[in-house]
Amino acid sequence: MLKKRMTEKQLKIWQQIFALTVCTIVFMTVYNLCTWYASSLDEVPSFTFDFEKSIPFVPLSIIPYMAGGLFFCMVFFLCRDKYQLKILTWRMLFATITAGLFFITVPLRYSFAKPEVSHTILGLPFSFLKTFDSPFNQSPSLHIAFAFIFWSVFKSLSRWRIFLMVCLILLGISTLTTYQHHLIDVLNGAILAHLSFIIIPYHKNDPGYRNFRIANYYFLSGWIFISAALLLNKYSGAGGLILLLPALATITIGYYYQKNKELKSIIE
């Protein structure tokens, strides 16, 4: 009996390792091919909002930014069962491949000059990024898309949930304060993540998860409204910011739909 349980546990670990390996290979292939393509172009544009120039460069934020790689590896081993692992894997693959299509069809590059980091320890990851990372493959930000997808697993944990939530929030902020992404990349990354939740739903035929599915439509609408508001503000004036009101409304409604499901789960 004990041997059977050990075999089942070992099988699950190998399933997790296989899922991680597949997602890593696909990510590296897509990322490097898109980098090669963008590098071959004579000119790659960038897109920024005027107020982004006031975003400070914070060297310390490289820590949560680099933690994204750790979370990428860790999340597969925190899945509770085979089904959750399957959904996670498909969402990761969907986000990676879809982002790659945008990297090729609408290539963008980061345009702000990154200050030199003289700190001995913090300078190492920045040197790593300078050597191995690319100024291309900007929008949508896979750091942001993956952070949302990671949270779909992390939120089901009984321990370290709040800590991991704070880490993911800091990771999201760090994409801007490490001068790795522009705001449009962040917004598109959030849109991509919620598209993955809608296209690849968790427990699609379970009525108990209906509120989660509805919440994702509201969240997606909220991110689209925010993007539209900022784009209209950039090209048509401050009047476009009126769309921030429906953005706030839809995100709030989505939050309460999701929270209602979580409260029911706790009661049950």
ZIFEN-V981397 format. One record per helix or strand. SS is the DSSP state (~ for helix, > for strand). FROM is the first residue (numbers start at 1). LEN is the number of residues. If there is no record, write none. Layout:
# ZIFEN-V981397
SS&FROM&LEN ; SS&FROM&LEN
This chain:
# ZIFEN-V981397
~&2&39 ; ~&50&5 ; ~&59&20 ; ~&82&24 ; ~&122&11 ; ~&142&13 ; ~&161&17 ; ~&183&17 ; ~&207&30 ; ~&238&30
